[in-house]
Amino acid sequence: MSKWLRALASVLLAASCGSGGSVGESPSNLEDACAILGERPGYIRAFKAAERKWGVPVHVQMATIYQESKFKSDARTPFRYSMGVIPYGRQSSAFGYSQALDGTWDEYLEATGKRRARRDDIHDATDFMGWYMSGTRDGLGISLRDARNQYLAYHEGRTGFKRGSFNQKAWLVRVADDVGSRAVVYEVQLANCRAAR
């Protein structure tokens, strides 16, 4: 084996080993809000900043991010396959913690002037969610504390929510119910959590 191939094999082997908190990796215990914040202290600063700026409670942000990306910074939608085996692109352009679509992310960048914002940065992702959800409150009258309906409008878009497109998707209504329930659980956990202070 040539030196070049050995070096390449070593680099690939090293890259595949051990992942103690590497980029993109989810926190280890997603069922416990305190454990999430204890493992990733930078998260609470991002959540609190978005809460101060946009009014979206921390537990609503956390429940939405759990559903969208499981707190994985570089989350993407699965590939689509032709004939069951040939990948030909992803299901959508959703990316990052918030799973923001390209078009909606571009609207956010334009509206806020944050040209350097990135979907895989927790501070930018939570700011995006706050921006979007506060617009949903203003446009549709959905409370920022209503994680279930905010999620439905987030997933379907405001126009889709107005049309009630989610009513044809029983699976999505179940998911939104789960987001609402998780938000309540996270809220109770955060009330007793030092990491959230």
Salt bridges, closest charged atoms under 4 A:
GLU31 OE1 - ARG182 NH1 3.36
GLU39 OE2 - ARG40 NH2 3.86
ASP102 OD1 - ARG119 NH2 2.89
GLU110 OE1 - ARG115 NH2 2.69
ASP120 OD1 - ARG118 NE 3.01
ASP127 OD1 - LYS53 NZ 3.29
ASP127 OD2 - LYS114 NZ 3.30
ASP138 OD1 - ARG137 NE 2.89
GLU156 OE2 - HIS155 ND1 2.77
GLU156 OE1 - LYS169 NZ 2.84
ASP177 OD1 - ARG148 NE 2.59
GLU187 OE1 - HIS59 NE2 3.72
GLU187 OE2 - ARG145 NH2 2.46
